[in-house]
Amino acid sequence: KVVMVNFWATWCGPCVHEMPALEAVYNRHRADGFVVLGLVADGRSTDAMAAEFAKQRGVTYPIVRSTSALEALFGQPDLLPTSFIYDQSGFLRAKWASGVSEDQLESEVGGLFK
């Protein structure tokens, strides 16, 4: 599988802006084995609030709460959104801080399935 880990928050404008791009590329490639995992790095909202927030924006990829231990594993992302793409072998292929466009994401993900 190709895995994208996306740190985001409900109060983060760029996070909300990139959600449609993540959803579009996820829908285009999930049958190929593309997985998006949205990690809520947001102390202001409950899990239920974050899930409802994502649902209202049409997000269908999994959303879970981030933890400080998990964030430490990813080098304490200090900008939101921050995303990581791992290829089928588990190697980090791309990292974006402050958002990614659909074209950028498609170029990276689509290339991994060729």
RODOTI-909911 format. One record per residue: chain; residue in one letter; x, y, z of N, C-alpha, C in turn. Coordinates in Angstrom, 3 decimals, m for minus. Atoms other than C-alpha are relative to their C-alpha. Layout:
# residues N
+-------+------+----------+----------+----------+----------+----------+----------+----------+----------+----------+
! kette ! rest !    neast !   nnorth !      nup !   caeast !  canorth !     caup !    ceast !   cnorth !      cup !
+-------+------+----------+----------+----------+----------+----------+----------+----------+----------+----------+
!     A !    a !        X !        Y !        Z !        X !        Y !        Z !        X !        Y !        Z !
...
+-------+------+----------+----------+----------+----------+----------+----------+----------+----------+----------+
This chain:
# residues 114
+-------+------+----------+----------+----------+----------+----------+----------+----------+----------+----------+
! kette ! rest !    neast !   nnorth !      nup !   caeast !  canorth !     caup !    ceast !   cnorth !      cup !
+-------+------+----------+----------+----------+----------+----------+----------+----------+----------+----------+
!     A !    k !    0.828 !   m1.191 !    0.000 !    0.000 !    0.000 !    0.000 !    0.868 !    1.248 !    0.000 !
!     A !    v !   m0.588 !   m1.331 !   m0.097 !    0.914 !    3.628 !   m0.460 !   m0.796 !    0.710 !    1.087 !
!     A !    v !    0.665 !   m0.569 !   m1.169 !    0.166 !    5.477 !    2.770 !    0.324 !    1.477 !    0.126 !
!     A !    m !   m0.150 !   m1.415 !   m0.302 !   m0.408 !    9.156 !    3.416 !   m0.444 !    0.221 !    1.431 !
!     A !    v !    0.324 !   m0.392 !   m1.367 !   m0.314 !   10.399 !    6.996 !   m0.137 !    1.513 !   m0.020 !
!     A !    n !    0.319 !   m1.428 !    0.088 !   m1.934 !   13.824 !    7.307 !   m0.386 !    0.525 !    1.376 !
!     A !    f !    0.305 !   m0.671 !   m1.262 !   m1.783 !   15.907 !   10.505 !   m0.816 !    1.251 !   m0.307 !
!     A !    w !    0.887 !   m1.121 !    0.282 !   m4.601 !   18.450 !   10.621 !   m0.749 !    0.413 !    1.270 !
!     A !    a !    0.813 !   m0.497 !   m1.113 !   m6.875 !   20.480 !   12.915 !   m1.231 !    0.706 !   m0.558 !
!     A !    t !    1.247 !   m0.624 !    0.445 !  m10.418 !   21.824 !   12.694 !    0.145 !    1.505 !   m0.164 !
!     A !    w !   m0.162 !   m1.454 !    0.041 !   m9.242 !   25.418 !   13.254 !    0.974 !    0.455 !   m1.080 !
!     A !    c !   m1.058 !   m0.280 !    0.968 !   m6.615 !   25.220 !   10.487 !   m0.580 !    0.223 !   m1.403 !
!     A !    g !    0.522 !   m0.327 !    1.322 !   m7.663 !   27.005 !    7.289 !    0.640 !   m0.792 !   m1.132 !
!     A !    p !   m0.632 !    0.794 !    1.059 !   m5.053 !   25.345 !    5.032 !   m0.374 !   m1.485 !    0.064 !
!     A !    c !    0.421 !    1.406 !   m0.141 !   m6.112 !   21.946 !    6.437 !   m1.344 !   m0.207 !   m0.698 !
!     A !    v !    1.328 !    0.089 !    0.605 !   m9.711 !   22.547 !    5.411 !    0.108 !    0.168 !   m1.513 !
!     A !    h !   m0.166 !   m0.268 !    1.427 !   m8.572 !   23.873 !    2.032 !    0.510 !   m1.226 !   m0.746 !
!     A !    e !   m0.572 !    1.141 !    0.711 !   m6.600 !   20.708 !    1.187 !   m0.862 !   m1.262 !    0.091 !
!     A !    m !    0.814 !    1.211 !   m0.169 !   m9.259 !   18.204 !    2.330 !   m0.630 !   m0.497 !   m1.301 !
!     A !    p !    0.562 !    0.507 !    1.264 !  m11.017 !   18.065 !   m1.078 !    1.056 !   m0.648 !   m0.901 !
!     A !    a !   m1.074 !    0.594 !    0.811 !   m7.667 !   17.345 !   m2.774 !    0.359 !   m1.388 !    0.518 !
!     A !    l !   m0.309 !    1.306 !   m0.586 !   m6.875 !   14.509 !   m0.356 !   m1.107 !   m0.989 !   m0.310 !
!     A !    e !    1.150 !    0.872 !    0.260 !  m10.369 !   13.091 !   m0.784 !   m0.041 !   m0.434 !   m1.458 !
!     A !    a !    0.048 !    0.323 !    1.428 !  m10.195 !   13.262 !   m4.591 !    1.056 !   m1.038 !   m0.369 !
!     A !    v !   m1.072 !    0.940 !    0.338 !   m6.840 !   11.484 !   m4.844 !   m0.221 !   m1.330 !    0.724 !
!     A !    y !    0.339 !    1.227 !   m0.733 !   m7.886 !    8.978 !   m2.174 !   m1.034 !   m0.817 !   m0.778 !
!     A !    n !    1.048 !    0.708 !    0.746 !  m11.022 !    8.101 !   m4.143 !    0.513 !   m0.539 !   m1.332 !
!     A !    r !   m0.542 !    0.407 !    1.294 !   m9.071 !    7.881 !   m7.389 !    0.914 !   m1.226 !    0.125 !
!     A !    h !   m1.032 !    1.034 !   m0.112 !   m6.416 !    5.485 !   m6.023 !   m0.211 !   m1.003 !    1.125 !
!     A !    r !    0.133 !    0.944 !   m1.112 !   m7.832 !    3.630 !   m3.035 !   m0.147 !   m1.433 !   m0.478 !
!     A !    a !    0.091 !    1.366 !    0.534 !   m8.659 !    0.603 !   m5.197 !    1.380 !   m0.540 !   m0.376 !
!     A !    d !   m1.372 !    0.399 !    0.307 !   m4.959 !    0.573 !   m6.137 !    0.792 !   m0.343 !    1.268 !
!     A !    g !   m0.702 !    0.221 !   m1.255 !   m3.979 !    0.447 !   m2.458 !    0.492 !    1.272 !    0.658 !
!     A !    f !   m0.369 !   m1.265 !   m0.631 !   m3.732 !    4.129 !   m1.505 !   m0.831 !    0.186 !    1.263 !
!     A !    v !    0.641 !   m0.202 !   m1.295 !   m4.518 !    4.812 !    2.147 !    0.336 !    1.403 !    0.492 !
!     A !    v !   m0.212 !   m1.283 !   m0.650 !   m4.978 !    8.232 !    3.738 !   m0.445 !   m0.164 !    1.440 !
!     A !    l !    0.346 !    0.010 !   m1.415 !   m4.925 !    8.501 !    7.517 !    0.096 !    1.428 !    0.511 !
!     A !    g !    0.047 !   m1.352 !   m0.536 !   m6.023 !   11.846 !    8.934 !    0.192 !   m0.036 !    1.501 !
!     A !    l !   m0.280 !   m0.044 !   m1.431 !   m4.490 !   12.500 !   12.352 !   m0.380 !    1.368 !    0.548 !
!     A !    v !    0.506 !   m1.244 !   m0.557 !   m6.357 !   15.139 !   14.325 !    0.958 !    0.491 !    1.080 !
!     A !    a !   m0.952 !   m0.606 !   m0.936 !   m3.728 !   17.302 !   16.034 !   m0.644 !    1.270 !    0.543 !
!     A !    d !    0.876 !   m1.112 !   m0.357 !   m6.360 !   19.512 !   17.613 !   m0.515 !   m0.205 !    1.418 !
!     A !    g !    0.451 !    0.106 !   m1.380 !   m6.792 !   19.943 !   21.349 !   m1.287 !    0.750 !    0.272 !
!     A !    r !    1.208 !   m0.812 !   m0.193 !   m9.780 !   22.215 !   20.832 !   m1.296 !   m0.757 !   m0.255 !
!     A !    s !    1.232 !    0.715 !    0.337 !  m12.233 !   19.609 !   19.561 !    0.051 !   m1.431 !    0.524 !
!     A !    t !    0.104 !    1.398 !   m0.415 !  m13.438 !   16.258 !   20.813 !    0.097 !   m0.890 !   m1.233 !
!     A !    d !   m0.026 !    0.938 !    1.125 !  m13.177 !   13.138 !   18.687 !   m1.292 !    0.090 !   m0.806 !
!     A !    a !    1.296 !   m0.087 !    0.682 !  m16.893 !   13.417 !   17.895 !   m0.093 !    1.278 !   m0.829 !
!     A !    m !    0.022 !   m1.269 !    0.741 !  m16.518 !   17.066 !   16.869 !    0.874 !   m0.076 !   m1.248 !
!     A !    a !   m0.904 !    0.129 !    1.150 !  m13.556 !   16.270 !   14.597 !   m0.607 !   m0.909 !   m1.063 !
!     A !    a !    0.627 !    0.920 !    0.957 !  m15.409 !   13.342 !   13.017 !   m1.149 !    0.685 !   m0.733 !
!     A !    e !    1.110 !   m0.715 !    0.631 !  m18.478 !   15.491 !   12.370 !    0.523 !    1.077 !   m0.948 !
!     A !    f !   m0.629 !   m1.028 !    0.826 !  m16.283 !   18.294 !   10.994 !    0.455 !   m0.604 !   m1.334 !
!     A !    a !   m0.481 !    0.672 !    1.211 !  m14.670 !   15.868 !    8.522 !   m1.172 !   m0.502 !   m0.842 !
!     A !    k !    1.162 !    0.525 !    0.726 !  m17.985 !   14.261 !    7.603 !   m0.717 !    1.111 !   m0.764 !
!     A !    q !    0.664 !   m1.131 !    0.660 !  m19.518 !   17.668 !    6.798 !    0.768 !    0.476 !   m1.227 !
!     A !    r !   m0.823 !   m0.401 !    1.136 !  m16.652 !   18.239 !    4.368 !    0.219 !   m1.134 !   m0.994 !
!     A !    g !   m0.043 !    1.092 !    0.953 !  m17.131 !   14.911 !    2.600 !    1.197 !   m0.916 !    0.121 !
!     A !    v !   m1.178 !    0.838 !   m0.201 !  m14.062 !   13.201 !    4.050 !   m0.442 !   m1.424 !    0.313 !
!     A !    t !    0.338 !    1.405 !   m0.221 !  m14.319 !    9.413 !    3.815 !    1.197 !   m0.833 !    0.441 !
!     A !    y !   m1.163 !    0.740 !   m0.476 !  m10.761 !    8.408 !    4.668 !    0.004 !    0.010 !    1.535 !
!     A !    p !    0.030 !    0.118 !   m1.464 !  m10.097 !    7.341 !    8.284 !    0.605 !    1.218 !    0.704 !
!     A !    i !   m0.437 !   m1.105 !   m0.851 !   m9.700 !   10.054 !   10.917 !    0.172 !   m0.550 !    1.408 !
!     A !    v !   m0.248 !    0.415 !   m1.379 !   m8.118 !    9.329 !   14.302 !    0.716 !    1.130 !    0.742 !
!     A !    r !   m0.655 !   m1.000 !   m0.849 !   m6.781 !   11.392 !   17.193 !    1.507 !   m0.234 !    0.006 !
!     A !    s !   m1.438 !    0.081 !   m0.139 !   m3.079 !   12.130 !   17.154 !    0.363 !    0.012 !    1.487 !
!     A !    t !   m0.514 !   m0.044 !   m1.372 !   m1.005 !   11.737 !   20.312 !    1.383 !    0.635 !   m0.022 !
!     A !    s !   m1.346 !   m0.586 !   m0.056 !    2.192 !   13.389 !   21.488 !    1.054 !   m1.039 !   m0.368 !
!     A !    a !   m0.954 !    1.058 !    0.354 !    3.988 !   10.042 !   21.149 !    0.025 !   m0.214 !   m1.512 !
!     A !    l !    0.077 !    0.163 !    1.447 !    2.772 !    9.662 !   17.560 !    0.652 !    1.184 !   m0.704 !
!     A !    e !   m0.599 !   m1.194 !    0.598 !    3.750 !   13.236 !   16.738 !    1.518 !   m0.027 !    0.129 !
!     A !    a !   m1.446 !    0.121 !   m0.178 !    7.223 !   12.555 !   18.164 !    0.601 !   m0.928 !   m1.060 !
!     A !    l !   m0.480 !    0.914 !    1.030 !    7.587 !    9.650 !   15.721 !    0.147 !    0.686 !   m1.357 !
!     A !    f !   m0.035 !   m0.730 !    1.270 !    6.966 !   12.102 !   12.874 !    0.774 !    1.309 !    0.116 !
!     A !    g !   m0.853 !   m1.175 !   m0.132 !    9.402 !   14.725 !   14.158 !   m0.711 !    1.249 !    0.472 !
!     A !    q !    0.755 !   m1.133 !   m0.555 !    6.866 !   16.935 !   15.947 !   m0.391 !    1.008 !   m1.074 !
!     A !    p !    0.424 !   m0.961 !    1.036 !    5.191 !   18.530 !   12.917 !   m0.496 !    1.287 !    0.653 !
!     A !    d !    0.378 !   m1.262 !   m0.635 !    4.950 !   22.194 !   13.868 !   m0.870 !    0.877 !   m0.883 !
!     A !    l !    0.915 !   m0.694 !    0.898 !    2.974 !   23.362 !   10.853 !   m1.148 !   m0.936 !   m0.343 !
!     A !    l !    1.163 !    0.776 !    0.424 !   m0.517 !   22.203 !   10.007 !   m0.559 !    0.622 !   m1.254 !
!     A !    p !   m0.157 !    1.447 !    0.023 !   m1.315 !   20.557 !    7.786 !    1.428 !   m0.395 !   m0.343 !
!     A !    t !   m1.245 !    0.637 !    0.418 !    1.735 !   18.342 !    7.475 !   m0.345 !   m1.416 !   m0.432 !
!     A !    s !    0.313 !    1.314 !    0.567 !    1.592 !   15.234 !    5.313 !    1.266 !   m0.727 !   m0.411 !
!     A !    f !   m1.091 !    0.886 !    0.375 !    3.904 !   12.312 !    4.658 !   m0.553 !   m1.074 !   m0.934 !
!     A !    i !    0.373 !    1.083 !    0.913 !    3.717 !    9.835 !    1.762 !    1.067 !   m1.090 !    0.097 !
!     A !    y !   m0.884 !    1.163 !   m0.055 !    5.206 !    6.358 !    2.152 !   m0.361 !   m0.945 !   m1.137 !
!     A !    d !    0.249 !    0.910 !    1.119 !    5.615 !    3.984 !   m0.775 !   m0.274 !   m1.419 !    0.492 !
!     A !    q !    0.365 !    1.380 !   m0.301 !    4.802 !    0.294 !   m0.911 !    1.062 !   m0.724 !    0.834 !
!     A !    s !   m1.072 !    0.600 !   m0.799 !    8.161 !   m0.533 !    0.724 !    0.176 !    0.691 !    1.343 !
!     A !    g !   m0.082 !   m0.714 !   m1.270 !    7.612 !    1.882 !    3.596 !    0.988 !    1.146 !    0.030 !
!     A !    f !   m0.946 !   m1.106 !    0.067 !   10.053 !    4.515 !    2.386 !   m0.744 !    1.328 !   m0.137 !
!     A !    l !    0.572 !   m1.337 !    0.111 !    9.212 !    8.191 !    2.848 !    0.312 !    0.547 !   m1.377 !
!     A !    r !   m0.170 !   m0.509 !    1.359 !    8.647 !    9.582 !   m0.647 !   m0.238 !    1.498 !   m0.113 !
!     A !    a !    0.299 !   m1.430 !    0.080 !    7.277 !   13.058 !    0.058 !   m0.472 !    0.489 !    1.359 !
!     A !    k !    0.506 !   m0.665 !   m1.201 !    6.546 !   15.495 !    2.857 !   m0.421 !    1.409 !   m0.405 !
!     A !    w !    0.479 !   m1.347 !    0.249 !    4.467 !   18.645 !    2.668 !   m0.409 !    0.629 !    1.323 !
!     A !    a !    0.451 !   m0.784 !   m1.148 !    4.030 !   21.283 !    5.347 !   m0.750 !    1.204 !   m0.552 !
!     A !    s !    0.854 !   m1.125 !    0.407 !    1.316 !   23.931 !    4.984 !   m0.900 !   m0.328 !   m1.168 !
!     A !    g !    0.988 !    0.378 !    1.003 !   m0.774 !   21.974 !    2.506 !    0.595 !   m0.523 !   m1.282 !
!     A !    v !   m0.380 !    0.584 !    1.276 !   m0.645 !   20.102 !   m0.755 !   m1.181 !    0.170 !   m0.958 !
!     A !    s !    1.062 !   m0.138 !    0.999 !   m2.589 !   20.653 !   m3.965 !   m0.355 !   m1.379 !   m0.556 !
!     A !    e !    0.401 !    1.259 !    0.626 !   m4.485 !   17.935 !   m5.788 !    1.003 !   m0.408 !   m1.070 !
!     A !    d !   m0.974 !    0.317 !    1.052 !   m2.029 !   18.162 !   m8.701 !    1.300 !   m0.548 !    0.581 !
!     A !    q !   m1.224 !    0.479 !   m0.640 !    0.999 !   17.759 !   m6.408 !   m0.186 !   m1.415 !    0.535 !
!     A !    l !    0.256 !    1.300 !   m0.598 !   m0.569 !   14.832 !   m4.590 !   m0.199 !   m1.066 !   m1.068 !
!     A !    e !    0.216 !    0.945 !    1.094 !   m1.727 !   13.142 !   m7.777 !    1.297 !   m0.363 !   m0.680 !
!     A !    s !   m1.281 !    0.260 !    0.629 !    1.712 !   13.498 !   m9.311 !    0.820 !   m0.979 !    0.821 !
!     A !    e !   m0.787 !    0.886 !   m0.878 !    3.346 !   11.828 !   m6.315 !   m0.633 !   m1.378 !    0.116 !
!     A !    v !    0.683 !    1.287 !   m0.230 !    0.752 !    9.119 !   m5.652 !   m0.150 !   m0.774 !   m1.294 !
!     A !    g !    0.193 !    0.678 !    1.278 !   m0.054 !    8.330 !   m9.270 !    1.292 !   m0.626 !   m0.502 !
!     A !    g !   m1.290 !    0.519 !    0.428 !    3.646 !    7.862 !   m9.991 !    0.411 !   m1.264 !    0.736 !
!     A !    l !   m0.347 !    1.183 !   m0.785 !    3.911 !    5.225 !   m7.270 !   m0.757 !   m1.239 !   m0.436 !
!     A !    f !    0.782 !    1.138 !    0.463 !    1.311 !    3.030 !   m8.950 !    0.269 !   m0.366 !   m1.453 !
!     A !    k !   m0.326 !    0.299 !    1.407 !    2.880 !    3.011 !  m12.425 !    0.946 !   m1.156 !   m0.103 !
+-------+------+----------+----------+----------+----------+----------+----------+----------+----------+----------+
